[in-house]
Amino acid sequence: MWHHVAGCKEVDNGTVNMTLYWDGQLVGSYQGTTNDTGTNAAVYIGKYPYSSGGGLGGYIDEIRISSTLRYSDDFVPMRFLLNDADTVALYHFEEINND
């Protein structure tokens, strides 16, 4: 079963707004200051195996990192992500490993 997960973060004059969407529906939000959210840290994609209790079971199909806020309301997820002027990184993960 396919799911779309989107995490959004917006910083405006020291106020941080973070939202989490599951299949286009808002499921969580947080608002605080930049002091509340801590320092910048590395982002890991698929770092922990599911069996270690540190992640979700399944496969990652596509990831897009953007320089702008993509979602501020519920939305209809796109099955295939597109590259545009606000895209910083886009990974389709379409490689096939025949080992």
Secondary structure, DSSP 8 states (H G I E B T S, - for coil): ----EEEEEEEETTEEEEEEEETTEEEEEEEEEHHHH-S-----SS-S-GGGTSS-SS----EEEESS---SS-----SS----TTEEEEE--------
